[in-house]
Amino acid sequence: MLIVIEGVVLPDRRKFRPSDWAEMLLEGVGLAHFGPNHKIHYEDDVEPATIDGYSSIIFDEAIEQSHSEAYVELLHFATKNNLNIFMKEGIIQHQDGRASREGHAPCDPHLPAKEKCRA
């Protein structure tokens, strides 16, 4: 199961700022690093995304086991800032074409939330 933190402040559905909050948060909790090619790389079970025009973070619930402190921090940040959190079926399809976990339905984090994951 995937957990999505959408950059939408509830209840009024304002866009959360700054626009690069997702990338900064992922780096801050240790789920992103710069590789030797000077590009940012994310852990296999997490990916920043844009959903319906909102910066978002999509991560597999398995992160609770593999990166428990980061998992807690992501949810704490989202809750503290009243961001929209929901769960979806699927896998994370990285921009380089890699899938985070085989055997699950494909999930495209760059499509609108309702079309993002297919059963």
ABEGO torsion letter per residue (X at the ends): XBBBBBBBBOAAGBBBOBAAAAAAAAAAAGABBBBAAGBBBBBAABBBBBBGGBBBBBBBAAAAAABAAAAAAAAAAAAAAGBBBBBBBEBBBBAAGBBABBGBBBBBAABBAAAABBX
